[in-house]
Amino acid sequence: MNQSDPLLEISFPGKVIHWRGPAPFYFVALPDDQVGEVRWAARIASYGWGCVPVDASADQLAFSTALFPKDGGYMLPLKAEERKKLGIDLGDVVAITMQINAPH
């Protein structure tokens, strides 16, 4: 694996949900069938508390964030700025693409 190659790249449709965890409250849950792959990449990329830095896009709007571990899976936060640009609201289904990179 080349230093610039991602550890993992996945795409999936996800429903926007509300969770009263750490802000920003709006998340897309990763599909159960992809949690194992993310967990593998997280062993290398996680920076603490189980959070995993990712480069992601929702409906092709790119942003950087970190996955939050929750109930054996992971939640992708959608920041207010990204949601407002796209007009995303609770219950919407968005096209997610996500990449986990090795730390530099």
Residue pairs with C-beta under 8 A, 6 or more apart in sequence:
1 7
1 102
3 102
6 99
6 100
6 101
7 40
7 41
7 44
7 45
7 100
7 101
7 102
8 37
8 38
8 40
8 41
8 98
8 99
8 100
9 97
9 98
9 99
9 100
10 34
10 37
10 38
10 97
10 98
11 95
11 96
11 97
11 98
12 30
12 31
12 34
12 96
13 93
13 94
13 95
13 96
14 28
14 29
14 30
14 31
14 76
14 93
14 94
14 96
15 28
15 29
15 91
15 92
15 93
16 26
16 27
16 28
16 78
16 83
16 88
16 89
16 90
16 91
16 92
16 93
16 94
17 26
17 27
17 28
17 29
17 90
18 25
18 26
18 27
18 90
19 25
19 27
19 70
19 75
21 27
21 68
21 70
21 75
22 68
24 77
24 78
24 79
24 80
26 77
26 78
26 80
26 83
26 88
26 90
27 68
27 75
27 76
27 77
27 78
28 58
28 75
28 76
28 78
28 94
28 96
29 70
29 73
29 74
29 75
29 76
30 38
30 67
30 73
30 74
30 75
30 76
32 73
35 72
35 73
35 74
38 52
38 67
38 74
38 100
41 52
41 100
42 50
42 52
42 67
42 100
44 102
44 103
45 52
45 53
45 100
45 101
45 102
45 103
46 52
47 53
47 66
47 103
49 69
50 68
50 69
51 66
51 67
51 68
51 69
52 66
52 67
52 74
52 100
53 64
53 65
53 66
53 100
53 101
54 64
54 65
54 66
54 67
54 76
54 98
54 99
54 100
55 62
55 63
55 64
55 98
55 99
55 101
56 62
56 63
56 64
56 65
56 76
56 96
56 97
56 98
56 99
57 63
57 96
57 97
57 98
58 78
58 82
58 86
58 88
58 94
58 95
58 96
59 86
59 88
59 94
59 95
60 95
61 82
61 85
61 86
63 79
63 82
65 76
65 77
65 79
66 77
67 74
67 75
67 76
68 74
68 75
68 77
69 75
76 96
76 98
78 88
78 94
82 88
83 89
86 94
88 94
